[in-house]
Amino acid sequence: MWLELTSEDGQPIFVNMDNATDFYDGMGDAHRAIIQLAIDGGRVVYVKERARDIMNMIVEEQRRLAGLPQTVR
């Protein structure tokens, strides 16, 4: 599933979460999540959203998709 997140420079970035091996909040003052992707030798994407917010977005998208007719998915 694709999620629209926010890159460190404030631009929208679309991340295919089906390729994410893990994601977690960064350390220190930076309020961001670090997403490890299983592509390009383990590409890392830094986004402004927190890991908990990303998890909530995934759950909401799964609920939305579950309510769609099979032919629309």
GIZIUR-V236777 format. One record per backbone hydrogen bond with DSSP energy under -0.5 kcal/mol. NH is the residue of the N-H (numbers start at 0). CO is the residue of the C=O. E is the energy in kcal/mol with one decimal. If there is no record, write none. Layout:
{{NH | CO | E} {NH | CO | E}}
This chain:
{{2 | 14 | -2.3} {4 | 2 | -0.7} {4 | 12 | -3.3} {6 | 4 | -0.5} {6 | 10 | -3.5} {7 | 45 | -0.7} {9 | 6 | -2.2} {12 | 4 | -2.4} {14 | 2 | -2.6} {14 | 12 | -0.6} {16 | 0 | -2.6} {16 | 14 | -1.2} {18 | 15 | -1.9} {19 | 16 | -0.9} {20 | 35 | -2.8} {21 | 35 | -1.2} {23 | 33 | -1.8} {25 | 31 | -2.9} {29 | 26 | -0.6} {30 | 28 | -0.6} {31 | 29 | -1.4} {32 | 46 | -1.9} {32 | 48 | -0.6} {33 | 23 | -3.2} {34 | 32 | -0.5} {34 | 44 | -2.9} {35 | 21 | -2.9} {35 | 33 | -0.5} {36 | 34 | -0.5} {36 | 42 | -3.2} {37 | 18 | -3.3} {38 | 36 | -0.8} {41 | 38 | -0.8} {42 | 38 | -2.7} {44 | 34 | -2.5} {46 | 32 | -2.3} {46 | 44 | -0.5} {47 | 5 | -2.8} {53 | 49 | -2.2} {54 | 50 | -2.5} {55 | 51 | -2.2} {56 | 52 | -2.1} {57 | 53 | -2.2} {58 | 54 | -2.3} {59 | 55 | -2.5} {60 | 56 | -2.3} {61 | 57 | -2.4} {62 | 58 | -2.3} {63 | 59 | -2.4} {64 | 60 | -2.7} {65 | 61 | -2.0} {66 | 62 | -1.1} {66 | 63 | -0.6} {67 | 64 | -1.2} {71 | 68 | -1.5} {72 | 68 | -1.1}}
